[in-house]
Amino acid sequence: MRGSLTIGVIPTVTTIDIPTVLELFHRAHPAVRIKLRGGGSDEFITAISEGRMDVAVLGLPDSAPPKGVNARVLARERLIVVVAAEHSLARRRRLRLEDLTDEVFVDFPEGTPGLVPSDLAFQAAGVHREVAFEAMSADLIVDLVRQGLVIALLSPAVLPAGSNDLRTIPVTAGPTRIEYLAWSSFNSTPAARAFLESLPMPQAGDDT
């Protein structure tokens, strides 16, 4: 098999071990040129719809499933509060959104899908929050939290293991994020079909 395979990967992908999957695919199909693209879910959906991308991992709020592409749910997850170990909330076992109204947040940039789950949850609760820092990288978000500048709402899967300088706290009625695998709803390439067939697909997901 020859050709190319363009894959979009969001900064917070948690359900697929991308390096391992690509290593196995490359061994099986060494003549396929693989192009990885970073970015946000909205731009990936557009790129797939326009034929500029073959496959992408998306992260979206549960109220906004992807449209115009084939998609499968990989995971549903509840975001948690992440604070520095010295933060005043660090010893709390559970929080409500109302407990966070005076806190300063770091989150994904305005207008990106990564921000939407948290914004929707706060709006539904009638609670204001201040997002003073924006970053596209989950690692950078965690580093800002570590410095004690801000707090964040993140997927547990993106957090480094064994971090003694961070604390995580579950949130009652907190934001929910869904991770999807998306691909073209039209004729996909042989490389794209082979890649999709090579992926271990969770049984809990739904095709849309």
Secondary structure, DSSP 8 states (H G I E B T S, - for coil): --SEEEEEE-TT--SS-HHHHHHHHHHH-TTSEEEEEE--HHHHHHHHHTTS-SEEEEEEETT----SSEEEEEEEEE-EEEEETTSTTTT-S-EEGGGGTT-EEEES-TTSTTTHHHHHHHHHHT---EEEEE-S-HHHHHHHHHTTS-BEEE-GGGS-TT-TTEEEE-EET--EEEEEEEE-SS---HHHHHHHHHS---TT--B-
